[in-house]
């Protein structure tokens, strides 16, 4: 069980790290929002799942899994709301077209 928990924690940390790198490297708000929305949800779910596995079947692990369910519902909803608000505010996506072409 310790090996499974460690693997889940390391992989979850890897997803969160990929999301942070995406925020630093991607060109516009929409790309950054997409990267962080996906990586944050999966990374946190894996890390909390790893902690629940490490804890064993207790009330604490049940609470951790309930937090995973809440985050899995709330993060995509919040990401969608932020993207929709950006569209309504008139924020234009980044394009690769050269000026004058």
C-alpha positions as CSV (number, residue, x, y, z in Angstrom):
1,X,0.0,0.0,0.0
2,X,2.9,2.3,0.7
3,X,4.2,1.9,-2.8
4,X,0.8,2.6,-4.4
5,X,0.4,5.7,-2.2
6,X,3.9,7.0,-3.0
7,X,3.3,6.5,-6.8
8,X,0.0,8.4,-6.6
9,X,1.6,11.2,-4.6
10,X,4.6,11.5,-7.1
11,X,2.4,11.3,-10.2
12,X,0.0,13.9,-8.7
13,X,2.9,16.2,-7.9
14,X,4.1,15.7,-11.5
15,X,0.7,16.9,-12.8
16,X,0.7,19.9,-10.6
17,X,4.2,20.8,-11.7
18,X,3.2,20.4,-15.3
19,X,0.3,22.9,-14.7
20,X,2.6,25.4,-13.1
21,X,5.0,25.1,-16.0
22,X,2.1,25.6,-18.3
23,X,1.1,28.8,-16.6
24,X,4.6,30.1,-16.9
25,X,5.2,29.1,-20.5
26,X,1.9,29.3,-22.4
27,X,1.1,32.4,-24.4
28,X,-2.4,33.5,-23.3
29,X,-5.1,33.3,-20.7
30,X,-7.1,30.6,-22.4
31,X,-4.1,28.2,-22.8
32,X,-3.1,28.8,-19.3
33,X,-6.6,28.3,-18.0
34,X,-6.8,25.0,-19.9
35,X,-3.5,23.7,-18.6
36,X,-4.1,24.6,-15.0
37,X,-7.7,23.4,-15.0
38,X,-6.8,19.9,-16.2
39,X,-3.5,19.5,-14.3
40,X,-4.8,20.9,-11.1
41,X,-7.8,18.7,-10.9
42,X,-6.0,15.5,-11.7
43,X,-2.9,16.3,-9.6
44,X,-4.9,17.2,-6.5
45,X,-7.2,14.2,-7.0
46,X,-4.2,11.8,-7.2
47,X,-2.4,13.4,-4.3
48,X,-5.5,13.2,-2.0
49,X,-6.2,9.7,-3.2
50,X,-2.6,8.7,-2.3
51,X,-3.0,10.2,1.1
52,X,-6.3,8.3,1.5
53,X,-4.6,5.0,0.5
54,X,-1.7,5.8,2.9
55,X,-4.2,6.4,5.7
56,X,-6.1,3.2,5.2
57,X,-9.9,2.8,5.6
58,X,-10.7,5.3,8.3
59,X,-13.0,8.3,8.6
60,X,-10.1,10.5,7.5
61,X,-9.7,8.7,4.2
62,X,-13.4,9.0,3.6
63,X,-13.2,12.7,4.2
64,X,-10.2,12.9,1.8
65,X,-12.2,11.1,-0.9
66,X,-15.2,13.4,-0.4
67,X,-12.8,16.4,-0.9
68,X,-11.7,14.7,-4.2
69,X,-15.3,14.4,-5.3
70,X,-15.9,18.1,-4.5
71,X,-12.7,19.2,-6.3
72,X,-13.5,17.0,-9.3
73,X,-16.9,18.9,-9.6
74,X,-15.8,22.4,-8.7
75,X,-12.6,22.8,-10.6
76,X,-14.0,22.2,-14.1
77,X,-17.0,24.3,-13.3
78,X,-14.8,27.2,-12.1
79,X,-12.6,26.9,-15.2
80,X,-15.6,27.0,-17.5
81,X,-16.9,30.1,-15.6
82,X,-13.6,31.9,-15.9
83,X,-13.3,31.1,-19.6
84,X,-16.8,32.3,-20.3
85,X,-16.3,35.5,-18.3
86,X,-13.1,36.2,-20.4
87,X,-15.0,35.7,-23.6
88,X,-17.8,38.0,-22.5
89,X,-15.3,40.6,-21.4
90,X,-13.9,40.6,-24.9
91,X,-10.5,39.0,-24.2
92,X,-9.1,37.8,-27.6
93,X,-7.2,34.5,-27.9
94,X,-3.6,34.5,-28.9
95,X,-3.1,33.8,-32.6
96,X,0.0,32.9,-34.7
97,X,-0.8,35.1,-37.7
98,X,1.9,37.6,-38.7
99,X,0.9,41.2,-38.9
100,X,0.2,42.3,-42.5
101,X,-0.6,38.9,-43.9
